Amino acid sequence: MPVYKDLRVRMGYSKTPHHEFLVILRAFYKNLLNNPHFPKPLVDLALFNIKIEEYAAAITATMTGAKQAFLERDSLREELNRMYKLLAAYVEDQSHNDPKVFATSGLEALPNKHVPAQPLDRPHIPRVGHGDRSGELKVWMPKSYRKIGSCDLRHVAVDDQDAPIGAWTETPVASFQAPVTIKSLKPGTRYAFQIRAFGKLGKTDWSDSAIKMCT
């Protein structure tokens, strides 16, 4: 089995939205729990999980707009970030440059010349919603855009059996920060949307369809 030198974990999540960071933390905890490759983590996993759920509750509490809720959320994030870095460093050390062992942690490795690029997973469309005007639909792109160079979005009208009516219309997408608005659609018609992603090793297959009726 080939050995990959300098296998390093991605540490920087300071600009990641709170809900996305929460998802990362929960997945990391789940992957470390009872993982035979990482038997003696540097942080008590039970405490780590407690802090994660306190963070989740604090995120929800900020919806009230109370100043104390924001302070509590930010304080817990700083604490969890320190825990995450300790655990991530431990995983990095205990993986011994073995990508298969490292992968069991669910962490993301930093790209470097020793670790070959991996094919992108087949993407999915998180959500399709109504546009600001009649004849428009908005398509939200995948959140895991760090490894994606660009995407193609395509749409087509479909019948009651979800079969395409006519040809697909493709739209290139270079930005993932905001939903893509598709205009000039026919109100009362159902439309199917699919995406495919482009990375260093080429394009993925088209995603499954997300279907929405235009109003």
TORKELUM-363829 format. One record per residue: x negated, y negated, z of N, C-alpha, C, CB in turn; residue in one letter. Coordinates in steps of 0.2 Angstrom, whole numbers, padded with zeros to 4 digits, always signed. Glycine has a CB too. Layout:
REM residues N
XYZXYZXYZXYZA;...
***
This chain:
REM residues 215
-0004+0006+0000+0000+0000+0000-0004-0006+0000+0005+0000+0006M;-0003-0011-0004-0007-0017-0005-0007-0021+0002-0005-0021-0011P;-0012-0024+0004-0012-0029+0010-0012-0036+0007-0018-0027+0014V;-0007-0040+0010-0007-0047+0008-0010-0051+0014+0000-0049+0007Y;-0015-0055+0012-0019-0059+0017-0015-0066+0018-0026-0060+0015K;-0016-0068+0024-0013-0075+0026-0006-0075+0025-0016-0080+0021D;-0002-0070+0027+0005-0070+0027+0007-0075+0033+0008-0063+0028L;+0010-0080+0031+0012-0086+0036+0019-0087+0036+0008-0092+0035R;+0022-0088+0042+0029-0089+0042+0031-0097+0041+0032-0087+0049V;+0037-0098+0038+0039-0105+0038+0041-0108+0044+0044-0106+0032R;+0038-0113+0047+0040-0116+0053+0045-0122+0053+0034-0118+0057M;+0044-0126+0048+0047-0133+0048+0055-0133+0046+0044-0137+0043G;+0059-0134+0051+0066-0135+0051+0069-0141+0054+0070-0129+0054Y;+0064-0146+0054+0066-0152+0058+0072-0156+0054+0060-0157+0059S;+0072-0155+0047+0077-0159+0044+0083-0155+0042+0074-0162+0037K;+0083-0148+0044+0088-0144+0043+0095-0146+0047+0086-0137+0044T;+0100-0146+0044+0107-0148+0047+0108-0143+0053+0113-0148+0043P;+0111-0146+0058+0112-0142+0064+0115-0135+0063+0116-0146+0069H;+0121-0135+0059+0124-0129+0058+0120-0124+0054+0131-0130+0054H;+0116-0126+0049+0111-0121+0046+0106-0119+0050+0108-0125+0040E;+0103-0123+0055+0098-0121+0060+0101-0116+0064+0095-0127+0063F;+0107-0117+0066+0111-0112+0071+0111-0105+0067+0118-0114+0072L;+0113-0105+0061+0113-0099+0057+0106-0095+0057+0116-0100+0050V;+0101-0099+0056+0094-0096+0056+0093-0093+0062+0089-0102+0054I;+0094-0097+0068+0093-0094+0074+0096-0088+0076+0094-0100+0080L;+0103-0088+0074+0107-0082+0076+0104-0076+0072+0114-0083+0074R;+0102-0077+0066+0100-0071+0062+0093-0069+0064+0099-0073+0054A;+0089-0073+0066+0082-0072+0069+0083-0068+0076+0078-0078+0071F;+0087-0070+0080+0089-0066+0086+0091-0059+0085+0094-0070+0091Y;+0096-0058+0080+0098-0052+0078+0093-0047+0075+0104-0052+0073K;+0089-0050+0071+0083-0046+0068+0078-0044+0073+0080-0050+0062N;+0077-0048+0078+0072-0046+0083+0074-0041+0088+0069-0052+0086L;+0081-0042+0090+0083-0037+0095+0082-0030+0094+0091-0039+0096L;+0079-0027+0098+0077-0019+0098+0073-0018+0091+0084-0016+0098N;+0070-0022+0089+0065-0021+0083+0059-0018+0085+0064-0028+0079N;+0058-0012+0083+0052-0008+0085+0045-0011+0083+0052-0001+0083P;+0045-0015+0078+0039-0018+0076+0037-0024+0080+0040-0021+0069H;+0042-0027+0084+0040-0033+0089+0043-0031+0096+0044-0039+0086F;+0040-0027+0099+0043-0024+0106+0042-0029+0112+0039-0018+0107P;+0037-0034+0111+0036-0038+0117+0035-0045+0115+0029-0036+0120K;+0041-0048+0113+0041-0055+0111+0039-0060+0116+0049-0057+0108P;+0037-0066+0114+0034-0070+0119+0039-0074+0123+0029-0075+0116L;+0045-0074+0120+0051-0077+0123+0056-0072+0125+0054-0082+0119V;+0059-0072+0131+0065-0068+0133+0071-0068+0128+0067-0069+0140D;+0072-0063+0125+0077-0063+0120+0084-0065+0123+0077-0057+0116L;+0085-0062+0129+0092-0064+0132+0093-0071+0133+0092-0060+0138A;+0087-0074+0135+0088-0081+0136+0088-0085+0130+0081-0084+0140L;+0085-0083+0125+0085-0086+0118+0092-0086+0116+0080-0082+0113F;+0096-0080+0116+0102-0080+0114+0107-0084+0118+0105-0072+0115N;+0106-0085+0125+0110-0089+0129+0109-0096+0126+0108-0089+0136I;+0103-0099+0125+0102-0105+0123+0105-0107+0116+0094-0107+0122K;+0105-0101+0111+0108-0102+0105+0115-0103+0105+0107-0096+0101I;+0119-0100+0110+0126-0101+0111+0128-0107+0114+0129-0095+0115E;+0123-0109+0119+0124-0116+0122+0123-0121+0116+0119-0117+0127E;+0119-0120+0112+0118-0125+0106+0124-0125+0102+0111-0123+0102Y;+0127-0119+0100+0133-0119+0096+0138-0123+0099+0135-0112+0095A;+0139-0122+0106+0145-0125+0109+0143-0133+0109+0145-0123+0117A;+0137-0135+0110+0135-0142+0110+0137-0145+0103+0128-0143+0112A;+0135-0141+0098+0137-0144+0091+0144-0145+0090+0135-0139+0086I;+0148-0141+0093+0156-0142+0093+0158-0147+0097+0159-0135+0095T;+0155-0148+0103+0157-0154+0107+0155-0161+0104+0153-0153+0114A;+0150-0161+0100+0149-0168+0097+0155-0170+0092+0143-0167+0092T;+0159-0166+0091+0165-0168+0087+0170-0173+0090+0169-0162+0085M;+0169-0173+0097+0173-0178+0101+0170-0185+0101+0173-0176+0108T;+0163-0185+0099+0160-0192+0098+0157-0194+0105+0165-0197+0096G;+0157-0190+0110+0154-0192+0116+0147-0192+0116+0156-0187+0122A;+0144-0197+0119+0136-0198+0118+0133-0192+0122+0135-0205+0121K;+0135-0190+0127+0132-0185+0131+0132-0178+0127+0136-0184+0138Q;+0137-0177+0123+0137-0171+0119+0131-0171+0114+0144-0170+0115A;+0130-0177+0111+0124-0178+0106+0118-0177+0110+0125-0184+0103F;+0117-0179+0116+0111-0179+0120+0110-0171+0121+0111-0183+0126L;+0115-0168+0123+0114-0161+0125+0112-0157+0119+0121-0158+0128E;+0116-0158+0113+0114-0154+0107+0107-0155+0105+0119-0157+0101R;+0104-0162+0105+0098-0163+0103+0092-0160+0108+0096-0170+0102D;+0094-0160+0114+0089-0157+0119+0089-0150+0118+0092-0159+0126S;+0094-0146+0117+0094-0139+0116+0091-0137+0110+0102-0136+0116L;+0091-0142+0104+0088-0140+0098+0080-0141+0099+0090-0145+0093R;+0078-0146+0103+0071-0146+0104+0068-0140+0108+0069-0152+0108E;+0072-0137+0113+0070-0132+0117+0070-0125+0112+0075-0130+0123E;+0075-0125+0108+0076-0119+0104+0071-0119+0098+0083-0119+0100L;+0069-0125+0096+0063-0126+0091+0057-0123+0094+0063-0133+0089N;+0056-0125+0100+0049-0122+0104+0050-0115+0104+0049-0125+0111R;+0055-0112+0106+0056-0105+0107+0055-0101+0100+0063-0103+0110M;+0058-0104+0095+0058-0102+0088+0050-0101+0086+0062-0106+0083Y;+0047-0107+0087+0040-0107+0085+0035-0102+0089+0037-0114+0086K;+0037-0101+0095+0033-0095+0099+0035-0088+0096+0035-0096+0106L;+0041-0087+0095+0043-0081+0092+0040-0080+0085+0051-0080+0092L;+0041-0085+0081+0038-0084+0074+0031-0083+0074+0040-0091+0070A;+0027-0086+0078+0020-0085+0079+0018-0078+0081+0016-0090+0083A;+0022-0075+0085+0022-0068+0087+0023-0064+0082+0026-0067+0093Y;+0028-0065+0078+0030-0061+0072+0024-0061+0067+0037-0063+0069V;+0022-0067+0066+0016-0067+0061+0010-0063+0063+0014-0075+0060E;+0009-0064+0069+0003-0060+0072+0004-0052+0072+0001-0062+0079D;+0010-0050+0074+0012-0043+0074+0013-0040+0068+0017-0042+0079Q;+0014-0044+0063+0015-0041+0056+0009-0038+0053+0019-0046+0051S;+0003-0041+0055-0003-0039+0052-0003-0039+0045-0005-0031+0055H;-0001-0044+0042-0001-0045+0035+0003-0040+0031-0008-0046+0032N;+0007-0036+0034+0012-0031+0030+0018-0035+0029+0012-0025+0035D;+0020-0036+0022+0026-0039+0021+0032-0035+0022+0026-0041+0013P;+0032-0029+0023+0038-0025+0024+0039-0025+0032+0036-0017+0022K;+0034-0026+0036+0035-0027+0043+0038-0034+0044+0029-0025+0047V;+0035-0038+0041+0037-0045+0042+0044-0046+0040+0032-0050+0038F;+0046-0043+0034+0053-0044+0032+0058-0042+0037+0054-0040+0025A;+0057-0037+0041+0062-0035+0046+0064-0040+0051+0059-0029+0050T;+0060-0046+0051+0061-0051+0056+0066-0056+0053+0055-0055+0058S;+0067-0055+0046+0072-0060+0043+0069-0067+0042+0078-0060+0047G;+0063-0068+0044+0060-0075+0043+0057-0076+0036+0054-0075+0048L;+0057-0082+0034+0054-0084+0027+0047-0085+0027+0058-0090+0025E;+0043-0082+0023+0036-0083+0022+0034-0089+0018+0033-0076+0020A;+0029-0092+0020+0027-0098+0016+0024-0095+0009+0022-0102+0019L;+0025-0098+0004+0022-0095-0002+0014-0097-0002+0025-0098-0009P;+0010-0092-0005+0003-0093-0006+0000-0089-0011-0001-0092+0001N;-0006-0090-0013-0008-0086-0019-0009-0079-0018-0015-0089-0021K;-0009-0077-0011-0009-0069-0010-0003-0066-0010-0013-0069-0003H;+0003-0069-0009+0009-0066-0009+0013-0068-0015+0013-0069-0003V;+0014-0063-0019+0017-0064-0026+0024-0066-0025+0017-0057-0030P;+0027-0070-0030+0034-0073-0030+0038-0067-0031+0035-0078-0036A;+0044-0067-0027+0049-0062-0028+0055-0064-0032+0051-0060-0020Q;+0058-0060-0035+0064-0062-0039+0070-0065-0034+0067-0056-0043P;+0073-0069-0037+0079-0072-0033+0085-0068-0033+0081-0079-0037L;+0088-0068-0027+0094-0064-0026+0100-0067-0031+0096-0064-0019D;+0104-0063-0033+0110-0065-0037+0114-0070-0032+0114-0059-0039R;+0115-0076-0035+0118-0081-0031+0126-0080-0030+0117-0088-0033P;+0129-0084-0026+0136-0084-0026+0138-0092-0025+0139-0080-0020H;+0144-0093-0027+0147-0100-0026+0151-0100-0019+0152-0102-0032I;+0148-0105-0015+0152-0105-0008+0159-0107-0008+0148-0110-0004P;+0160-0112-0013+0167-0115-0012+0169-0119-0019+0168-0119-0006R;+0175-0118-0021+0178-0123-0026+0184-0126-0023+0180-0118-0033V;+0184-0133-0024+0189-0137-0022+0192-0142-0027+0187-0140-0015G;+0198-0145-0025+0201-0150-0029+0196-0156-0030+0208-0152-0027H;+0197-0159-0036+0193-0165-0037+0196-0171-0034+0191-0166-0044G;+0194-0177-0035+0197-0183-0033+0203-0185-0037+0191-0189-0033D;+0203-0183-0044+0208-0184-0048+0211-0178-0051+0206-0189-0054R;+0217-0179-0054+0220-0173-0057+0216-0171-0063+0227-0175-0060S;+0215-0165-0064+0211-0162-0070+0204-0161-0068+0212-0167-0076G;+0202-0162-0061+0195-0161-0059+0195-0156-0054+0193-0168-0057E;+0189-0152-0054+0188-0147-0048+0181-0148-0046+0189-0140-0051L;+0179-0147-0040+0172-0148-0037+0170-0141-0035+0172-0153-0031K;+0163-0140-0037+0160-0134-0036+0154-0135-0031+0158-0130-0042V;+0154-0132-0025+0148-0132-0021+0143-0127-0022+0151-0132-0013W;+0137-0129-0023+0131-0125-0024+0129-0121-0018+0126-0129-0028M;+0125-0116-0019+0122-0112-0014+0117-0116-0009+0118-0106-0016P;+0117-0115-0003+0113-0118+0002+0106-0116+0001+0115-0117+0009K;+0104-0110-0001+0097-0107-0001+0094-0110-0007+0097-0100-0001S;+0093-0116-0008+0091-0119-0014+0083-0120-0014+0094-0126-0016Y;+0080-0118-0008+0073-0120-0008+0069-0116-0013+0070-0118-0001R;+0071-0110-0015+0067-0106-0020+0070-0107-0027+0067-0099-0018K;+0075-0110-0028+0078-0111-0034+0076-0117-0038+0086-0111-0033I;+0074-0117-0044+0072-0122-0048+0078-0126-0050+0067-0120-0053G;+0083-0122-0053+0089-0125-0056+0094-0120-0057+0087-0129-0063S;+0100-0122-0058+0105-0117-0059+0109-0119-0066+0110-0117-0053C;+0112-0114-0068+0118-0115-0074+0124-0114-0070+0116-0110-0080D;+0129-0118-0071+0136-0117-0069+0140-0116-0075+0138-0123-0065L;+0145-0111-0075+0149-0111-0081+0156-0110-0079+0147-0105-0086R;+0161-0112-0083+0168-0111-0081+0172-0109-0087+0171-0117-0078H;+0178-0106-0086+0182-0104-0091+0189-0103-0088+0180-0098-0095V;+0194-0105-0092+0201-0104-0090+0203-0096-0090+0206-0107-0095A;+0207-0094-0085+0208-0087-0085+0216-0086-0084+0205-0084-0079V;+0218-0080-0086+0225-0078-0086+0227-0075-0079+0227-0073-0091D;+0233-0073-0078+0235-0070-0072+0231-0064-0070+0242-0068-0072D;+0228-0061-0074+0223-0055-0073+0216-0057-0072+0224-0050-0078Q;+0215-0063-0072+0208-0066-0071+0204-0065-0077+0205-0063-0065D;+0207-0063-0083+0203-0062-0089+0202-0069-0092+0207-0057-0093A;+0196-0070-0095+0194-0077-0098+0199-0078-0104+0187-0077-0100P;+0201-0084-0105+0204-0087-0110+0200-0091-0114+0211-0090-0108I;+0197-0089-0120+0192-0093-0124+0185-0092-0121+0194-0100-0123G;+0181-0097-0123+0174-0096-0122+0172-0100-0115+0170-0099-0128A;+0166-0098-0112+0164-0101-0106+0160-0108-0108+0159-0096-0103W;+0161-0112-0104+0157-0119-0105+0152-0119-0099+0162-0125-0104T;+0146-0120-0101+0140-0121-0097+0138-0128-0095+0134-0117-0100E;+0136-0129-0089+0134-0135-0086+0127-0134-0082+0139-0139-0082T;+0121-0137-0085+0115-0136-0081+0116-0140-0074+0109-0139-0085P;+0113-0138-0069+0113-0141-0062+0106-0141-0060+0118-0137-0057V;+0104-0148-0058+0097-0148-0056+0097-0151-0048+0093-0154-0060A;+0102-0153-0046+0103-0156-0039+0108-0151-0035+0105-0163-0039S;+0106-0150-0029+0111-0145-0025+0113-0149-0019+0107-0139-0023F;+0112-0156-0018+0114-0159-0012+0122-0161-0012+0110-0166-0012Q;+0125-0161-0018+0132-0163-0018+0136-0159-0023+0133-0171-0021A;+0142-0158-0022+0146-0153-0026+0146-0156-0034+0153-0153-0024P;+0147-0151-0038+0147-0153-0045+0154-0154-0047+0143-0148-0050V;+0156-0160-0050+0163-0161-0052+0164-0159-0060+0165-0168-0051T;+0168-0155-0061+0170-0153-0068+0176-0156-0070+0171-0145-0069I;+0176-0160-0075+0182-0165-0077+0185-0162-0083+0179-0172-0078K;+0191-0165-0085+0194-0164-0091+0197-0157-0091+0190-0165-0098S;+0199-0155-0086+0202-0148-0085+0210-0149-0086+0201-0145-0078L;+0213-0143-0087+0221-0144-0088+0224-0142-0082+0223-0139-0094K;+0228-0147-0079+0232-0146-0073+0237-0140-0074+0236-0152-0071P;+0237-0136-0068+0241-0130-0068+0238-0124-0071+0248-0131-0072G;+0232-0124-0073+0228-0119-0076+0223-0116-0071+0224-0121-0082T;+0222-0110-0071+0217-0107-0066+0210-0106-0070+0219-0100-0064R;+0205-0108-0066+0198-0108-0069+0194-0103-0065+0195-0115-0070Y;+0189-0100-0069+0184-0096-0065+0177-0099-0066+0184-0088-0069A;+0174-0099-0061+0167-0102-0061+0162-0097-0059+0167-0108-0056F;+0156-0097-0062+0150-0093-0061+0144-0097-0061+0150-0087-0066Q;+0139-0095-0057+0132-0098-0058+0127-0093-0058+0131-0103-0051I;+0121-0095-0061+0115-0091-0061+0109-0096-0059+0114-0087-0068R;+0104-0093-0056+0099-0097-0053+0092-0096-0057+0098-0096-0046A;+0088-0101-0058+0082-0100-0061+0076-0101-0056+0081-0105-0067F;+0071-0096-0056+0066-0097-0051+0059-0095-0055+0066-0092-0045G;+0054-0094-0051+0047-0093-0055+0047-0087-0059+0042-0093-0049K;+0051-0082-0057+0051-0076-0061+0057-0076-0066+0052-0070-0057L;+0060-0081-0068+0066-0081-0072+0073-0082-0069+0065-0075-0077G;+0078-0080-0073+0084-0081-0071+0088-0075-0068+0089-0084-0077K;+0093-0076-0064+0096-0071-0061+0102-0069-0066+0099-0073-0054T;+0106-0064-0064+0112-0062-0067+0117-0068-0065+0115-0055-0065D;+0123-0068-0069+0128-0072-0067+0132-0070-0060+0134-0073-0072W;+0134-0074-0056+0137-0073-0050+0144-0070-0051+0137-0079-0045S;+0147-0067-0046+0154-0066-0047+0158-0072-0048+0157-0062-0040D;+0164-0072-0050+0168-0078-0051+0172-0080-0045+0174-0076-0057S;+0172-0087-0045+0176-0090-0040+0182-0094-0044+0172-0096-0035A;+0188-0092-0042+0193-0094-0046+0198-0099-0042+0198-0088-0048I;+0200-0105-0045+0204-0110-0042+0208-0113-0048+0199-0116-0039K;+0215-0115-0045+0219-0118-0050+0218-0125-0050+0226-0116-0048M;+0218-0128-0055+0217-0136-0056+0224-0139-0055+0214-0138-0063C;+0224-0145-0052+0230-0148-0051+0230-0155-0054+0231-0149-0043T;
***
